[in-house]
Amino acid sequence: MRIVTVPEAETPPELRAGAEALREQAWPGGGPHDPALRPVAMLLVAPDGGVRAALDILSKEITHGGRTYRASGLSAVVTDTAHRGKGHGRQLVAAAREVIAASGADVGLFTCDRPLQPFYESAGWRTLPGAVLIGGTPRDPFPSDQPGFDKVTMGAFFTARARRDAAAFEQSRIGLYPGETDRLW
């Protein structure tokens, strides 16, 4: 298995088709990400060229507690249903954490369904107790604690400044505001 990391717009057509097929398994009708979020595709590719797992990294600056941070997060994480339970997703999610750390991001933030919390923790992410990501836009917010959602906010702090400020992200509402296309990454 090899991991391919490439800006979403530059994904080779055969790998793009494989990743899109996986995403259709989990989120039928989903589309491409907002280019303003600088989407990067990460794909776990088998020797036969098949995409076994995929995810996207989205990035933007956020302001939290009066400070600006370079933030990145995971989106559209999926493993081929025929290949689940083999560690492919964990391998890719752990590699994404390392890619984000190396990118110069201060923080990594995203939400997941509550039952997936142990999976993400096993790949090096930590739960941010009481943290709520606010997606959408300031005029049309999309909070991760809205009725009907059972989300957990996951995070990582990569720079010394972010590690010093980590406690400020717990028990807080974090204005992510990725826009109308990617309402909540």
GIRA-V791382 format. One record per pair of residues at least 12 apart in sequence whose C-alpha atoms are under 10 Angstrom apart, sorted by the first residue. I is the first residue (numbers start at 1). J is the second residue. D is the distance in whole Angstrom. If there is no record, write none. Layout:
i->I j->J d->D
i->I j->J d->D
This chain:
i->1 j->43 d->10
i->1 j->44 d->6
i->1 j->45 d->6
i->1 j->46 d->5
i->1 j->47 d->6
i->1 j->48 d->9
i->1 j->49 d->9
i->1 j->50 d->10
i->1 j->51 d->10
i->1 j->52 d->9
i->1 j->88 d->9
i->2 j->43 d->8
i->2 j->44 d->6
i->2 j->45 d->5
i->2 j->46 d->7
i->2 j->47 d->8
i->2 j->49 d->10
i->2 j->51 d->10
i->2 j->92 d->10
i->3 j->42 d->7
i->3 j->43 d->6
i->3 j->44 d->5
i->3 j->45 d->6
i->3 j->46 d->9
i->3 j->51 d->10
i->3 j->53 d->9
i->3 j->54 d->9
i->3 j->91 d->9
i->3 j->92 d->7
i->3 j->95 d->8
i->3 j->96 d->10
i->4 j->41 d->8
i->4 j->42 d->6
i->4 j->43 d->5
i->4 j->44 d->6
i->4 j->45 d->7
i->4 j->51 d->10
i->4 j->54 d->10
i->4 j->92 d->10
i->5 j->40 d->7
i->5 j->41 d->6
i->5 j->42 d->5
i->5 j->43 d->7
i->5 j->44 d->9
i->5 j->54 d->10
i->5 j->55 d->10
i->5 j->56 d->9
i->5 j->57 d->10
i->5 j->95 d->10
i->5 j->96 d->9
i->5 j->99 d->9
i->6 j->39 d->9
i->6 j->40 d->6
i->6 j->41 d->5
i->6 j->42 d->7
i->6 j->43 d->9
i->6 j->56 d->10
i->7 j->35 d->10
i->7 j->38 d->7
i->7 j->39 d->6
i->7 j->40 d->4
i->7 j->41 d->6
i->7 j->42 d->9
i->7 j->56 d->9
i->7 j->57 d->9
i->8 j->32 d->8
i->8 j->33 d->8
i->8 j->35 d->9
i->8 j->38 d->8
i->8 j->39 d->6
i->8 j->40 d->5
i->8 j->41 d->5
i->8 j->42 d->9
i->8 j->56 d->8
i->8 j->57 d->9
i->9 j->32 d->9
i->9 j->33 d->10
i->9 j->35 d->9
i->9 j->38 d->9
i->9 j->39 d->8
i->9 j->40 d->8
i->9 j->41 d->9
i->10 j->40 d->9
i->10 j->41 d->9
i->11 j->40 d->9
i->11 j->41 d->7
i->11 j->42 d->9
i->11 j->43 d->10
i->14 j->49 d->8
i->14 j->50 d->9
i->14 j->51 d->9
i->15 j->41 d->10
i->15 j->43 d->8
i->15 j->44 d->10
i->15 j->45 d->8
i->15 j->49 d->8
i->15 j->50 d->8
i->15 j->51 d->7
i->15 j->54 d->10
i->16 j->41 d->9
i->16 j->43 d->9
i->16 j->51 d->9
i->16 j->54 d->10
i->17 j->50 d->10
i->17 j->51 d->9
i->18 j->43 d->9
i->18 j->45 d->9
i->18 j->49 d->9
i->18 j->50 d->7
i->18 j->51 d->5
i->18 j->52 d->8
i->18 j->53 d->9
i->18 j->54 d->9
i->18 j->80 d->10
i->19 j->41 d->9
i->19 j->42 d->9
i->19 j->43 d->7
i->19 j->44 d->9
i->19 j->45 d->10
i->19 j->50 d->9
i->19 j->51 d->6
i->19 j->52 d->8
i->19 j->53 d->8
i->19 j->54 d->6
i->19 j->55 d->8
i->19 j->76 d->10
i->19 j->78 d->9
i->19 j->79 d->10
i->19 j->80 d->9
i->20 j->32 d->9
i->20 j->51 d->10
i->20 j->54 d->9
i->21 j->51 d->9
i->21 j->80 d->9
i->22 j->51 d->8
i->22 j->52 d->8
i->22 j->53 d->7
i->22 j->54 d->8
i->22 j->55 d->10
i->22 j->76 d->10
i->22 j->77 d->9
i->22 j->78 d->7
i->22 j->79 d->7
i->22 j->80 d->6
i->22 j->81 d->8
i->23 j->53 d->9
i->23 j->54 d->8
i->23 j->55 d->9
i->23 j->76 d->7
i->23 j->77 d->8
i->23 j->78 d->7
i->23 j->79 d->9
i->23 j->80 d->9
i->24 j->78 d->10
i->25 j->78 d->8
i->25 j->79 d->9
i->25 j->80 d->8
i->25 j->81 d->8
i->26 j->76 d->9
i->26 j->77 d->9
i->26 j->78 d->7
i->26 j->79 d->9
i->26 j->80 d->9
i->26 j->81 d->9
i->27 j->76 d->8
i->27 j->78 d->9
i->30 j->76 d->9
i->31 j->181 d->9
i->31 j->182 d->10
i->32 j->181 d->9
i->32 j->182 d->9
i->33 j->56 d->9
i->33 j->57 d->10
i->33 j->58 d->8
i->33 j->75 d->9
i->33 j->76 d->10
i->33 j->181 d->7
i->33 j->182 d->6
i->33 j->185 d->10
i->34 j->58 d->9
i->34 j->178 d->8
i->34 j->179 d->8
i->34 j->180 d->9
i->34 j->181 d->6
i->34 j->182 d->7
i->34 j->183 d->10
i->35 j->58 d->9
i->35 j->59 d->10
i->35 j->181 d->10
i->36 j->58 d->9
i->36 j->59 d->8
i->36 j->60 d->8
i->36 j->178 d->9
i->36 j->179 d->9
i->37 j->57 d->9
i->37 j->58 d->5
i->37 j->59 d->5
i->37 j->60 d->6
i->37 j->61 d->9
i->37 j->72 d->9
i->37 j->178 d->7
i->37 j->179 d->9
i->37 j->182 d->9
i->38 j->56 d->10
i->38 j->57 d->8
i->38 j->58 d->6
i->38 j->59 d->6
i->38 j->60 d->8
i->38 j->72 d->10
i->39 j->55 d->10
i->39 j->56 d->6
i->39 j->57 d->6
i->39 j->58 d->5
i->39 j->59 d->7
i->39 j->60 d->10
i->39 j->72 d->10
i->39 j->73 d->10
i->39 j->74 d->10
i->39 j->75 d->9
i->40 j->55 d->8
i->40 j->56 d->5
i->40 j->57 d->5
i->40 j->58 d->7
i->40 j->59 d->9
i->40 j->74 d->10
i->40 j->75 d->10
i->40 j->96 d->10
i->41 j->54 d->7
i->41 j->55 d->6
i->41 j->56 d->5
i->41 j->57 d->7
i->41 j->58 d->9
i->41 j->75 d->10
i->41 j->76 d->10
i->41 j->96 d->10
i->42 j->54 d->6
i->42 j->55 d->5
i->42 j->56 d->6
i->42 j->57 d->8
i->42 j->77 d->9
i->42 j->92 d->7
i->42 j->93 d->9
i->42 j->95 d->9
i->42 j->96 d->7
i->42 j->99 d->10
i->43 j->55 d->7
i->43 j->56 d->9
i->43 j->77 d->10
i->43 j->78 d->10
i->43 j->79 d->10
i->43 j->89 d->10
i->43 j->92 d->7
i->43 j->96 d->10
i->44 j->79 d->9
i->44 j->88 d->7
i->44 j->89 d->8
i->44 j->91 d->8
i->44 j->92 d->7
i->45 j->88 d->10
i->50 j->80 d->10
i->51 j->79 d->9
i->51 j->80 d->8
i->52 j->78 d->9
i->52 j->79 d->6
i->52 j->80 d->5
i->52 j->81 d->9
i->52 j->82 d->9
i->52 j->83 d->7
i->52 j->84 d->9
i->52 j->88 d->7
i->52 j->89 d->8
i->52 j->92 d->10
i->53 j->77 d->8
i->53 j->78 d->6
i->53 j->79 d->4
i->53 j->80 d->6
i->53 j->81 d->9
i->53 j->83 d->9
i->53 j->84 d->9
i->53 j->87 d->10
i->53 j->88 d->6
i->53 j->89 d->6
i->53 j->90 d->9
i->53 j->91 d->9
i->53 j->92 d->7
i->53 j->93 d->10
i->54 j->75 d->9
i->54 j->76 d->7
i->54 j->77 d->6
i->54 j->78 d->5
i->54 j->79 d->6
i->54 j->80 d->9
i->54 j->88 d->9
i->54 j->89 d->8
i->54 j->92 d->7
i->54 j->93 d->9
i->55 j->74 d->7
i->55 j->75 d->6
i->55 j->76 d->5
i->55 j->77 d->4
i->55 j->78 d->6
i->55 j->79 d->9
i->55 j->89 d->9
i->55 j->92 d->8
i->55 j->93 d->8
i->55 j->96 d->8
i->56 j->73 d->8
i->56 j->74 d->6
i->56 j->75 d->5
i->56 j->76 d->6
i->56 j->77 d->7
i->56 j->78 d->10
i->56 j->93 d->10
i->56 j->96 d->9
i->56 j->185 d->9
i->57 j->72 d->6
i->57 j->73 d->6
i->57 j->74 d->5
i->57 j->75 d->6
i->57 j->76 d->9
i->57 j->77 d->9
i->57 j->96 d->8
i->57 j->97 d->9
i->57 j->99 d->9
i->57 j->100 d->8
i->57 j->108 d->10
i->57 j->110 d->10
i->57 j->185 d->9
i->58 j->71 d->8
i->58 j->72 d->5
i->58 j->73 d->5
i->58 j->74 d->7
i->58 j->75 d->7
i->58 j->100 d->10
i->58 j->108 d->10
i->58 j->109 d->10
i->58 j->110 d->10
i->58 j->178 d->9
i->58 j->182 d->9
i->58 j->185 d->7
i->59 j->71 d->6
i->59 j->72 d->4
i->59 j->73 d->7
i->59 j->74 d->9
i->59 j->100 d->9
i->59 j->105 d->8
i->59 j->107 d->10
i->59 j->108 d->9
i->59 j->109 d->10
i->59 j->178 d->9
i->59 j->185 d->10
i->60 j->72 d->6
i->60 j->73 d->9
i->60 j->105 d->9
i->60 j->176 d->8
i->60 j->177 d->9
i->60 j->178 d->8
i->61 j->105 d->9
i->61 j->106 d->9
i->61 j->107 d->10
i->61 j->176 d->8
i->61 j->177 d->10
i->61 j->178 d->10
i->62 j->107 d->10
i->62 j->174 d->9
i->62 j->175 d->7
i->62 j->176 d->6
i->62 j->177 d->8
i->62 j->178 d->9
i->63 j->174 d->8
i->63 j->175 d->7
i->63 j->176 d->8
i->64 j->165 d->10
i->64 j->168 d->8
i->64 j->169 d->8
i->64 j->172 d->9
i->64 j->173 d->9
i->64 j->174 d->6
i->64 j->175 d->7
i->64 j->176 d->9
i->65 j->165 d->9
i->65 j->168 d->7
i->65 j->169 d->9
i->65 j->172 d->9
i->65 j->173 d->10
i->65 j->174 d->9
i->65 j->175 d->10
i->67 j->162 d->10
i->67 j->165 d->9
i->68 j->106 d->9
i->69 j->105 d->8
i->69 j->106 d->6
i->69 j->107 d->7
i->69 j->108 d->10
i->69 j->159 d->10
i->69 j->161 d->9
i->69 j->162 d->8
i->70 j->103 d->10
i->70 j->104 d->8
i->70 j->105 d->5
i->70 j->106 d->5
i->70 j->107 d->6
i->70 j->108 d->9
i->70 j->159 d->10
i->70 j->162 d->10
i->71 j->100 d->9
i->71 j->104 d->9
i->71 j->105 d->6
i->71 j->106 d->6
i->71 j->107 d->5
i->71 j->108 d->6
i->71 j->109 d->7
i->71 j->110 d->10
i->71 j->156 d->10
i->71 j->157 d->10
i->71 j->176 d->9
i->72 j->97 d->10
i->72 j->100 d->7
i->72 j->101 d->9
i->72 j->103 d->9
i->72 j->104 d->10
i->72 j->105 d->6
i->72 j->106 d->8
i->72 j->107 d->7
i->72 j->108 d->5
i->72 j->109 d->6
i->72 j->110 d->8
i->72 j->155 d->10
i->72 j->156 d->10
i->72 j->176 d->10
i->72 j->185 d->9
i->73 j->96 d->9
i->73 j->97 d->9
i->73 j->100 d->8
i->73 j->105 d->10
i->73 j->107 d->8
i->73 j->108 d->5
i->73 j->109 d->5
i->73 j->110 d->5
i->73 j->111 d->9
i->73 j->154 d->9
i->73 j->155 d->8
i->73 j->156 d->10
i->73 j->184 d->10
i->73 j->185 d->7
i->74 j->93 d->8
i->74 j->96 d->8
i->74 j->97 d->9
i->74 j->100 d->9
i->74 j->108 d->8
i->74 j->109 d->8
i->74 j->110 d->6
i->74 j->111 d->8
i->74 j->112 d->9
i->74 j->154 d->10
i->74 j->185 d->7
i->75 j->110 d->8
i->75 j->111 d->9
i->75 j->112 d->9
i->75 j->182 d->9
i->75 j->184 d->9
i->75 j->185 d->5
i->76 j->185 d->8
i->77 j->89 d->8
i->77 j->92 d->9
i->77 j->93 d->8
i->77 j->112 d->10
i->78 j->92 d->10
i->78 j->93 d->10
i->79 j->92 d->9
i->89 j->119 d->9
i->89 j->120 d->10
i->89 j->123 d->9
i->90 j->119 d->7
i->90 j->120 d->7
i->90 j->121 d->10
i->90 j->122 d->7
i->90 j->123 d->6
i->90 j->124 d->9
i->91 j->122 d->10
i->91 j->123 d->7
i->92 j->123 d->9
i->93 j->119 d->9
i->93 j->120 d->7
i->93 j->122 d->9
i->93 j->123 d->6
i->93 j->124 d->8
i->93 j->125 d->9
i->94 j->120 d->8
i->94 j->121 d->10
i->94 j->122 d->8
i->94 j->123 d->5
i->94 j->124 d->6
i->94 j->125 d->8
i->95 j->123 d->8
i->95 j->124 d->10
i->96 j->123 d->9
i->97 j->123 d->8
i->97 j->124 d->7
i->97 j->125 d->8
i->97 j->155 d->10
i->97 j->156 d->8
i->97 j->158 d->10
i->98 j->124 d->9
i->98 j->158 d->10
i->100 j->156 d->10
i->100 j->158 d->9
i->101 j->156 d->9
i->101 j->157 d->8
i->101 j->158 d->6
i->101 j->159 d->8
i->102 j->158 d->9
i->103 j->158 d->10
i->104 j->158 d->8
i->104 j->159 d->8
i->105 j->156 d->10
i->105 j->157 d->9
i->105 j->158 d->7
i->105 j->159 d->8
i->105 j->162 d->9
i->106 j->156 d->9
i->106 j->157 d->6
i->106 j->158 d->5
i->106 j->159 d->5
i->106 j->160 d->8
i->106 j->161 d->8
i->106 j->162 d->6
i->106 j->163 d->9
i->107 j->155 d->7
i->107 j->156 d->6
i->107 j->157 d->5
i->107 j->158 d->6
i->107 j->159 d->8
i->107 j->161 d->10
i->107 j->162 d->7
i->107 j->163 d->9
i->107 j->166 d->9
i->108 j->125 d->9
i->108 j->126 d->10
i->108 j->154 d->8
i->108 j->155 d->5
i->108 j->156 d->5
i->108 j->157 d->6
i->108 j->158 d->8
i->109 j->125 d->9
i->109 j->126 d->10
i->109 j->127 d->10
i->109 j->128 d->9
i->109 j->133 d->8
i->109 j->153 d->7
i->109 j->154 d->6
i->109 j->155 d->5
i->109 j->156 d->7
i->109 j->157 d->9
i->109 j->169 d->10
i->109 j->174 d->9
i->109 j->176 d->9
i->109 j->185 d->9
i->110 j->125 d->10
i->110 j->127 d->10
i->110 j->132 d->10
i->110 j->133 d->8
i->110 j->144 d->10
i->110 j->151 d->10
i->110 j->152 d->8
i->110 j->153 d->6
i->110 j->154 d->5
i->110 j->155 d->7
i->110 j->156 d->10
i->110 j->176 d->9
i->110 j->184 d->8
i->110 j->185 d->6
i->111 j->127 d->9
i->111 j->128 d->10
i->111 j->131 d->10
i->111 j->132 d->8
i->111 j->133 d->7
i->111 j->144 d->7
i->111 j->150 d->10
i->111 j->151 d->6
i->111 j->152 d->5
i->111 j->153 d->4
i->111 j->154 d->6
i->111 j->155 d->9
i->111 j->184 d->8
i->111 j->185 d->7
i->112 j->144 d->9
i->112 j->149 d->10
i->112 j->150 d->8
i->112 j->151 d->5
i->112 j->152 d->5
i->112 j->153 d->7
i->112 j->154 d->7
i->112 j->185 d->9
i->113 j->149 d->8
i->113 j->150 d->6
i->113 j->151 d->5
i->113 j->152 d->6
i->113 j->153 d->9
i->114 j->149 d->9
i->114 j->150 d->6
i->114 j->151 d->5
i->114 j->152 d->5
i->114 j->153 d->9
i->115 j->150 d->9
i->115 j->151 d->9
i->115 j->152 d->9
i->116 j->151 d->9
i->116 j->152 d->9
i->117 j->151 d->9
i->117 j->152 d->7
i->117 j->153 d->9
i->117 j->154 d->8
i->120 j->154 d->8
i->120 j->155 d->10
i->121 j->154 d->8
i->121 j->155 d->10
i->124 j->155 d->9
i->124 j->156 d->8
i->125 j->153 d->10
i->125 j->154 d->6
i->125 j->155 d->6
i->125 j->156 d->6
i->125 j->157 d->9
i->126 j->153 d->9
i->126 j->154 d->5
i->126 j->155 d->5
i->126 j->156 d->6
i->126 j->157 d->10
i->127 j->152 d->7
i->127 j->153 d->6
i->127 j->154 d->5
i->127 j->155 d->6
i->127 j->156 d->9
i->127 j->170 d->9
i->128 j->152 d->8
i->128 j->153 d->6
i->128 j->154 d->6
i->128 j->155 d->6
i->128 j->156 d->9
i->128 j->166 d->9
i->128 j->167 d->9
i->128 j->168 d->10
i->128 j->169 d->7
i->128 j->170 d->5
i->128 j->171 d->8
i->128 j->172 d->9
i->129 j->152 d->8
i->129 j->153 d->8
i->129 j->154 d->9
i->129 j->167 d->10
i->129 j->169 d->9
i->129 j->170 d->5
i->129 j->171 d->6
i->129 j->172 d->9
i->130 j->145 d->10
i->130 j->152 d->8
i->130 j->153 d->8
i->130 j->169 d->9
i->130 j->170 d->6
i->130 j->171 d->4
i->130 j->172 d->6
i->130 j->173 d->8
i->131 j->144 d->9
i->131 j->145 d->9
i->131 j->151 d->10
i->131 j->152 d->8
i->131 j->153 d->6
i->131 j->154 d->9
i->131 j->155 d->10
i->131 j->168 d->10
i->131 j->169 d->6
i->131 j->170 d->5
i->131 j->171 d->5
i->131 j->172 d->5
i->131 j->173 d->6
i->131 j->174 d->7
i->132 j->144 d->6
i->132 j->145 d->6
i->132 j->146 d->10
i->132 j->151 d->9
i->132 j->152 d->8
i->132 j->153 d->6
i->132 j->154 d->10
i->132 j->169 d->9
i->132 j->170 d->9
i->132 j->171 d->8
i->132 j->172 d->6
i->132 j->173 d->5
i->132 j->174 d->6
i->132 j->175 d->9
i->132 j->176 d->10
i->133 j->145 d->8
i->133 j->151 d->10
i->133 j->152 d->9
i->133 j->153 d->7
i->133 j->154 d->10
i->133 j->169 d->10
i->133 j->172 d->9
i->133 j->173 d->6
i->133 j->174 d->5
i->133 j->175 d->6
i->133 j->176 d->6
i->133 j->177 d->9
i->133 j->184 d->8
i->133 j->185 d->9
i->134 j->146 d->10
i->134 j->173 d->7
i->134 j->174 d->6
i->134 j->175 d->5
i->134 j->176 d->5
i->134 j->177 d->6
i->134 j->178 d->9
i->134 j->183 d->9
i->134 j->184 d->7
i->134 j->185 d->10
i->135 j->174 d->9
i->135 j->175 d->7
i->135 j->176 d->5
i->135 j->177 d->4
i->135 j->178 d->6
i->135 j->179 d->7
i->135 j->180 d->9
i->135 j->182 d->8
i->135 j->183 d->5
i->135 j->184 d->5
i->135 j->185 d->8
i->136 j->175 d->9
i->136 j->176 d->8
i->136 j->177 d->5
i->136 j->178 d->6
i->136 j->179 d->5
i->136 j->180 d->6
i->136 j->181 d->8
i->136 j->182 d->7
i->136 j->183 d->4
i->136 j->184 d->6
i->136 j->185 d->10
i->137 j->175 d->9
i->137 j->176 d->8
i->137 j->177 d->5
i->137 j->178 d->7
i->137 j->179 d->5
i->137 j->180 d->7
i->137 j->183 d->8
i->137 j->184 d->10
i->138 j->175 d->8
i->138 j->176 d->9
i->138 j->177 d->7
i->138 j->178 d->10
i->138 j->179 d->9
i->139 j->177 d->10
i->140 j->177 d->9
i->140 j->179 d->9
i->140 j->180 d->9
i->140 j->183 d->10
i->141 j->175 d->9
i->141 j->176 d->10
i->141 j->177 d->7
i->141 j->178 d->10
i->141 j->179 d->9
i->141 j->180 d->10
i->141 j->183 d->8
i->141 j->184 d->10
i->142 j->175 d->10
i->142 j->176 d->10
i->142 j->177 d->8
i->142 j->178 d->10
i->142 j->179 d->10
i->142 j->180 d->10
i->142 j->183 d->7
i->142 j->184 d->7
i->143 j->173 d->9
i->143 j->174 d->9
i->143 j->175 d->9
i->143 j->176 d->9
i->143 j->177 d->9
i->143 j->183 d->9
i->143 j->184 d->8
i->144 j->173 d->9
i->144 j->174 d->10
i->144 j->184 d->8
i->145 j->173 d->10
i->153 j->169 d->10
i->153 j->170 d->9
i->153 j->174 d->10
i->155 j->169 d->9
i->155 j->170 d->10
